[in-house]
Amino acid sequence: MDKSITSRPEITVAAAQASPVLFDRSATLEKAAEEVRSAGASGADLIVFPESFVPTYPDFVWRLKPWAGQEWMRLFTEQSVNIDTDLDPVKQAAAESGVWVALGITERSTTGSLFNTVVHINESGELAAIHRKLVPTGAERLVWGNGQDSVLSVVEVKGAKIGTLICWENYMPLARAAMYEAGIDILLSPTWDNSDVWVPTLRHIAKEGRIFVVGVTPYINGSMVPRDIPGADDIYGGEEDLMSAGNSAIVDPDGNLVAGPVTGREETLQATLDLNQITTGRAQFDSAGHYSRPDMISLNVTTSSRASTEGRSTDTDSPEREESAGTAADS
């Protein structure tokens, strides 16, 4: 038997548990570009960055009273990313290295509204897709709007279908079901979550979907906050003030840890993923296939290509889609 007919390829993935240069878009994009080049030199096909890596995660909204941090918000907005004009350093690094990039950013729309976004840049340095976080969590709603348009994007890298859910989107059962129905092989889960239950969540999702899961969290402490921001010393300490200790991990389709979790430092995890594990895993349990009951349980997924009412900074659209997927009971 010709094994090449049934065998699936391997893909090498890097998870960059890195520290952004806080509130500095240009410097953080340059740092990301260096991480991309390093990943390419080590043989990675894809590198994944944390949630809102550029210009940083807006931790200040959790430490200040609502609407109290106007100078913080002004600076954060100024340093957020216009997808059309700001990504060239990372695009160039991707093209030079032949590496796909999943980069967490705060996206600034044409009107100034902000979105929590992951941009997918292909190995030729072209913008391939974007994913916007469906619903910001808690105090994040003072910063980011609900995701519009490109919310359930899937890209293909070396024969692997890859989807993204940001932070607590991973706790949304129907979002996960939609990803499984799309046939993803790898779920990217960039986050800010440092809790003890986060890595078990990644392991559960991996086994539930019989997929690989790449969780990536930044390492940031209070000493990294620029002290020229008014009030910085009042709400941030030094190295002991861990805003994000990191919690990055890579998990296989059986729920086993392949790499990590790592905390307390910057580190890039890397693992070569054998997609044949997905085939064997789904022979046992396929939540979107033989272990589903679409005659009794179904989910409608609609993604509109209509431009957001809050404005956009990119013309990358997802085609309008309405289909049956996973897990909401029909009446």
C-alpha positions, -999 to 999 in steps of 0.1 A, spaced: 0 0 0 13 35 -9 14 52 26 17 86 10 -20 83 0 -32 82 37 -3 99 56 -7 135 67 22 160 69 39 174 99 40 211 108 63 229 132 48 255 153 64 281 176 46 299 205 63 331 214 58 338 251 74 373 246 72 407 262 60 436 241 76 470 243 47 485 261 28 513 243 54 513 215 39 500 183 71 503 161 94 488 187 70 459 194 66 452 156 104 451 152 106 427 181 80 405 166 99 406 133 130 394 151 110 366 167 97 356 132 132 355 118 144 334 148 115 310 143 123 306 106 160 299 114 149 271 139 126 255 113 92 267 123 64 269 97 42 291 119 48 314 148 20 325 172 20 356 194 0 365 225 -33 384 226 -29 421 217 9 417 216 10 450 197 10 476 214 4 455 246 -26 441 265 -46 470 281 -40 459 316 -46 494 329 -84 491 324 -84 465 352 -65 488 376 -83 521 371 -118 532 377 -139 532 345 -131 562 323 -103 573 347 -74 565 324 -79 590 296 -41 595 291 -36 557 291 -64 553 266 -51 581 243 -17 566 242 -30 530 237 -52 542 208 -23 561 192 -1 531 193 -26 506 181 -23 491 146 -37 502 113 -36 469 93 -31 486 60 -1 507 69 17 494 100 25 457 95 54 460 70 82 449 94 64 416 102 53 410 67 89 415 55 102 391 81 76 365 72 86 367 35 123 366 43 119 336 66 91 317 48 71 315 80 34 320 86 26 345 114 -4 348 137 1 381 154 -22 395 182 -28 432 178 -52 459 189 -66 470 155 -75 507 150 -104 511 126 -109 540 102 -131 557 127 -108 551 157 -128 522 173 -105 494 185 -108 456 180 -89 427 196 -76 411 165 -53 383 152 -38 389 118 -26 359 98 3 367 75 14 340 50 49 329 42 50 353 13 44 383 36 8 388 25 -22 393 48 -41 361 45 -69 366 70 -79 383 103 -99 372 133 -116 396 156 -126 386 192 -163 381 193 -169 396 228 -144 415 250 -143 404 286 -152 425 316 -132 458 317 -119 451 282 -153 464 269 -141 499 278 -114 494 251 -125 470 224 -157 467 204 -174 434 197 -158 417 168 -173 425 134 -170 407 101 -140 383 102 -147 364 134 -144 327 124 -116 328 99 -97 296 89 -64 295 70 -44 265 56 -7 261 64 12 231 50 -20 211 46 -32 220 81 -65 239 87 -59 265 114 -85 285 133 -82 311 161 -102 318 193 -88 346 215 -88 341 253 -123 335 267 -137 329 233 -123 294 240 -150 291 268 -178 297 242 -191 262 233 -207 273 201 -176 291 189 -156 259 195 -183 238 177 -181 261 147 -143 256 146 -147 219 147 -173 219 120 -149 239 98 -126 210 101 -97 227 118 -66 207 127 -50 233 149 -66 259 172 -46 290 181 -55 303 215 -36 335 223 -46 349 257 -40 370 288 -54 343 311 -29 333 338 -52 312 359 -46 277 371 -76 264 350 -63 278 317 -40 250 307 -66 223 317 -90 243 294 -66 239 265 -62 202 272 -100 197 273 -104 216 240 -77 195 223 -93 162 233 -129 175 226 -120 185 191 -92 160 185 -70 189 175 -37 204 184 -41 236 205 -14 263 208 -19 285 238 3 315 240 5 341 268 29 371 272 54 377 300 49 412 314 58 428 347 52 463 362 88 474 355 81 474 318 54 501 321 68 535 309 70 558 339 63 589 318 26 580 318 8 601 344 0 579 374 21 549 364 38 547 397 5 547 415 -9 516 399 23 496 389 52 482 408 84 466 396 95 432 385 75 416 413 43 430 399 34 403 374 8 416 350 12 383 331 34 355 342 29 336 310 11 303 307 20 291 272 15 255 262 11 232 231 -13 203 234 -19 173 212 -53 157 202 -52 133 231 -50 163 255 -13 156 263 11 185 268 37 186 240 55 217 253 51 239 283 34 253 303 60 279 309 57 308 334 80 335 348 101 343 318 102 350 281 105 318 261 95 305 227 81 270 227 84 249 196 69 216 186 66 195 154 30 183 152 21 151 134 -13 155 118 -18 118 117 -26 120 154 -58 138 144 -69 110 121 -65 83 147 -81 105 174 -112 112 154 -116 75 147 -125 72 184 -144 105 188 -153 131 162 -176 157 177 -184 172 142 -187 138 125 -197 103 136 -202 114 172 -226 141 163 -264 140 158 -272 168 134 -307 155 131 -313 165 167 -286 191 175 -274 218 152 -258 252 151 -263 280 125 -231 300 118 -234 333 99 -205 355 90 -213 387 72 -190 405 47 -209 437 54 -185 464 66 -187 472 103 -207 501 113 -178 512 135 -155 514 104 -126 492 92 -89 495 86 -88 466 62 -108 453 32 -102 416 41 -137 401 42 -150 367 50 -177 355 26 -212 354 39 -219 320 54 -248 302 70 -244 266 77 -251 238 101 -223 231 126 -222 218 162 -243 224 193 -275 243 198 -307 223 200 -332 228 173 -368 233 184 
